Amino acid sequence: MSGSYGEMRCRVPDASVTGPSQIASMSNEKIVVTAYSGYRGEEVPRSFVFGREKIEVLEILDRWAEENLGTRGRRRFFKIRGSDGYVHKLYYDEDEKAWFLSKAG
C-alpha cells in the first residue's frame, strides 16, 4: 500500500473500541478538540465535540504515532475513555493540522 498509513497498532484489540451507534458508524470524522500542550509541546486531547455533544477525556488508555513512509506524514493516535462512558479513538493528522474521530474497529 504505497502512500497510505500502515495498519493501526494498539495494545488492546480495536474490537474493544466502541461508542454510540452514530459515532461508531463514522469513518475518520473531523472533530473539534480542546487539547493541552505539555512541556514537550505535544498536544494531548482534553475534550472533543461531536455533533452537539461535548465529551470530556476522562482517561488516556493508549497512545501511539504512525508515519506514512511514502509522504512522511505523521498521525498521533489516542485511545481514550470519554465522559459519555465509551472508549473512542482520536487522532491528530500533522499534515492536515486537524483532529479526527477514527472509526471504531
C-alpha positions in Angstrom: 0.0 0.0 0.0 2.3 2.7 -1.1 1.3 6.2 0.1 -1.1 5.0 2.8 -0.8 4.7 6.6 0.1 1.3 8.0 -2.2 -0.9 10.0 -3.2 0.6 13.3 -1.4 -1.0 16.3 -2.9 -1.0 19.7 -2.1 -3.0 22.9 -5.8 -3.6 23.4 -7.7 -5.0 20.4 -9.6 -2.5 18.3 -12.8 -4.5 18.8 -12.9 -3.0 22.3 -13.2 0.5 20.9 -16.9 1.2 20.9 -19.2 4.2 21.0 -22.7 5.4 20.3 -24.0 3.9 17.1 -23.8 7.3 15.3 -20.2 7.7 16.3 -19.2 4.0 15.6 -20.6 4.3 12.1 -18.4 7.3 11.2 -15.1 6.9 9.5 -12.4 9.5 10.2 -14.9 12.3 11.1 -13.2 15.7 11.6 -13.9 16.9 15.1 -13.1 20.0 17.3 -10.7 19.1 20.1 -9.7 21.1 23.2 -6.1 20.0 23.8 -3.4 20.6 26.4 0.2 21.2 25.2 2.6 19.8 27.8 6.2 20.7 28.5 7.3 18.9 25.3 4.8 20.9 23.2 2.8 17.8 22.1 -0.9 18.3 22.3 -3.0 15.8 24.4 -6.8 15.8 24.0 -8.8 17.0 27.0 -12.3 17.1 25.4 -13.9 16.9 21.9 -17.2 17.9 20.3 -19.1 15.5 18.1 -22.3 16.9 16.8 -23.7 18.9 19.7 -22.2 16.8 22.4 -19.0 17.8 24.3 -17.2 14.7 25.6 -14.5 15.1 28.2 -11.5 12.9 28.2 -11.5 11.0 31.5 -8.5 8.8 30.8 -6.0 8.2 28.0 -5.8 4.4 27.7 -3.2 4.2 25.0 -1.3 6.5 22.6 0.9 5.9 19.6 2.2 7.5 16.4 2.2 6.3 12.8 4.2 7.6 9.9 3.4 7.3 6.3 6.7 6.2 4.7 5.7 7.5 1.3 4.7 11.0 2.2 6.4 11.2 5.6 3.1 12.3 7.1 2.5 11.6 10.7 -0.6 10.8 12.8 -0.7 10.8 16.6 -3.4 8.4 18.0 -5.1 8.4 21.3 -7.4 5.8 22.7 -9.5 7.5 25.4 -12.3 6.9 27.8 -14.9 9.6 27.4 -17.4 11.2 29.8 -20.1 9.5 27.8 -19.0 6.2 29.1 -17.5 5.0 25.8 -14.0 4.3 24.5 -13.0 6.4 21.5 -10.0 6.5 19.2 -8.9 10.0 18.2 -6.0 11.1 16.0 -4.2 14.3 15.1 -3.1 14.4 11.5 0.0 16.6 11.4 -0.2 17.2 7.6 -3.8 18.4 7.8 -3.3 20.0 11.2 -6.7 18.6 12.3 -8.2 16.2 14.7 -10.3 13.2 13.7 -12.5 10.6 15.3 -11.4 7.3 13.9 -14.0 4.7 13.0 -14.4 2.0 15.7 -12.6 -1.2 14.9 
